[in-house]
Amino acid sequence: MRTAALIPAAGAGTRLGQGPKAYVSVNGRSLLARSIDALRPHVDEVIVALPAGHTLPEEAGVRVIGGGATRQDTVHALLRATTAEVVLIHDAARPFLGAQTIRALLAAVPETGAATAALPVADTLVRATPGGEWGIPVLREGLWAVQTPQAFLRTLLLAAHELAVADGHAATDDAGLIARQGGAVRLVPGDARLFKVTTPADLPLAQAVARVWDAEDHA
């Protein structure tokens, strides 16, 4: 089956405060370029959605479309831009993506139609009181923190997106749209280094990880 990597990179990066997040550089390379290079060897095409007026001249062979008003709108547009049977949806802000994770996701898709990288929650969790104090503890057994990439049969995810549009429903990620309509989503072990660069506090960690990452072989 033909496979496409779809990267929604049209966000403004408001919390990071350095313009569109995808263009932020760690150890000399942008978050987006790192994500593209990780995905490209495993797929037939890469399509990136960028903010209006932005280009990607340094990445030959990558197709670019305009993003939507929200991430969900952007992914919907990306799904409509490809005819590949299998799609990998990946956030450019997670630049440290290993080949093993990608291969595991692609292997899981034929079984359930949907799979996501995720990690078991290791921290103690509590629900805060309205006053911001320690409230009800949440049992972490069986809880997973969801990452990307997420892999899907394209027709399955497109149908879930179109149902969400019809219902006016918003989800924080694409696997949530599948689960919402009763579909199964396989959890594939992710990687602690596959964290999301979101705030300025994440950048020093990303710079440190990038220096080690760039010295390793991730084939």
ChimeraX attribute file (.defattr): number of C-alpha atoms within 10 A of each C-alpha:
attribute: neighborCount
match mode: 1-to-1
recipient: residues
	/A:1	8
	/A:2	11
	/A:3	22
	/A:4	26
	/A:5	28
	/A:6	30
	/A:7	27
	/A:8	31
	/A:9	26
	/A:10	25
	/A:11	19
	/A:12	15
	/A:13	19
	/A:14	12
	/A:15	12
	/A:16	17
	/A:17	12
	/A:18	14
	/A:19	13
	/A:20	17
	/A:21	24
	/A:22	28
	/A:23	19
	/A:24	19
	/A:25	16
	/A:26	19
	/A:27	15
	/A:28	10
	/A:29	13
	/A:30	18
	/A:31	24
	/A:32	25
	/A:33	18
	/A:34	20
	/A:35	22
	/A:36	23
	/A:37	14
	/A:38	18
	/A:39	23
	/A:40	15
	/A:41	12
	/A:42	17
	/A:43	17
	/A:44	13
	/A:45	19
	/A:46	23
	/A:47	20
	/A:48	25
	/A:49	24
	/A:50	23
	/A:51	19
	/A:52	11
	/A:53	6
	/A:54	14
	/A:55	14
	/A:56	14
	/A:57	8
	/A:58	8
	/A:59	13
	/A:60	7
	/A:61	11
	/A:62	15
	/A:63	14
	/A:64	18
	/A:65	19
	/A:66	18
	/A:67	23
	/A:68	20
	/A:69	10
	/A:70	13
	/A:71	21
	/A:72	22
	/A:73	15
	/A:74	25
	/A:75	27
	/A:76	22
	/A:77	20
	/A:78	26
	/A:79	20
	/A:80	12
	/A:81	14
	/A:82	18
	/A:83	13
	/A:84	18
	/A:85	14
	/A:86	25
	/A:87	29
	/A:88	26
	/A:89	23
	/A:90	24
	/A:91	21
	/A:92	28
	/A:93	25
	/A:94	22
	/A:95	27
	/A:96	22
	/A:97	25
	/A:98	19
	/A:99	14
	/A:100	13
	/A:101	20
	/A:102	23
	/A:103	11
	/A:104	17
	/A:105	24
	/A:106	23
	/A:107	13
	/A:108	19
	/A:109	20
	/A:110	13
	/A:111	12
	/A:112	13
	/A:113	21
	/A:114	29
	/A:115	28
	/A:116	29
	/A:117	23
	/A:118	23
	/A:119	18
	/A:120	15
	/A:121	15
	/A:122	11
	/A:123	7
	/A:124	9
	/A:125	14
	/A:126	14
	/A:127	12
	/A:128	12
	/A:129	10
	/A:130	8
	/A:131	7
	/A:132	8
	/A:133	10
	/A:134	12
	/A:135	13
	/A:136	11
	/A:137	11
	/A:138	11
	/A:139	11
	/A:140	14
	/A:141	9
	/A:142	7
	/A:143	13
	/A:144	15
	/A:145	11
	/A:146	19
	/A:147	23
	/A:148	26
	/A:149	27
	/A:150	29
	/A:151	32
	/A:152	29
	/A:153	20
	/A:154	22
	/A:155	17
	/A:156	15
	/A:157	23
	/A:158	21
	/A:159	15
	/A:160	22
	/A:161	24
	/A:162	14
	/A:163	14
	/A:164	18
	/A:165	14
	/A:166	9
	/A:167	9
	/A:168	8
	/A:169	13
	/A:170	16
	/A:171	13
	/A:172	9
	/A:173	16
	/A:174	25
	/A:175	24
	/A:176	15
	/A:177	23
	/A:178	23
	/A:179	13
	/A:180	14
	/A:181	12
	/A:182	9
	/A:183	16
	/A:184	15
	/A:185	21
	/A:186	20
	/A:187	19
	/A:188	20
	/A:189	18
	/A:190	25
	/A:191	16
	/A:192	10
	/A:193	16
	/A:194	20
	/A:195	18
	/A:196	17
	/A:197	24
	/A:198	16
	/A:199	14
	/A:200	12
	/A:201	10
	/A:202	13
	/A:203	17
	/A:204	12
	/A:205	14
	/A:206	22
	/A:207	15
	/A:208	12
	/A:209	15
	/A:210	20
	/A:211	13
	/A:212	10
	/A:213	17
	/A:214	11
	/A:215	8
	/A:216	9
	/A:217	8
	/A:218	12
	/A:219	8
